Amino acid sequence: MNQDHMSQLINPYIVGNPIETPGCYYGRKALIEAILAEIAERNSAMNMICLAGPPRSGKTSLLKIIG
């Protein structure tokens, strides 16, 4: 890619406040489906899912989209 083309690319990932609009949350469809399936499968309030990752990797945004 040349320099002009690179300057025209728009990064869909936003660094800042958590994303709360599902249409603005890119690249995590499979992860969201897996988490929702896991939640639906569990019957007890004693079960939990641990969401871990490095800072600014989208954990809070993911919770807001699922929640």
Secondary structure, 3 states (H helix, E strand, C coil): CCHHHHHHCCCCCCCCCCCCCHHHCCCCHHHHHHHHHHHHHCCCCCCCCCCCCCCCCCHHHHHHHHC
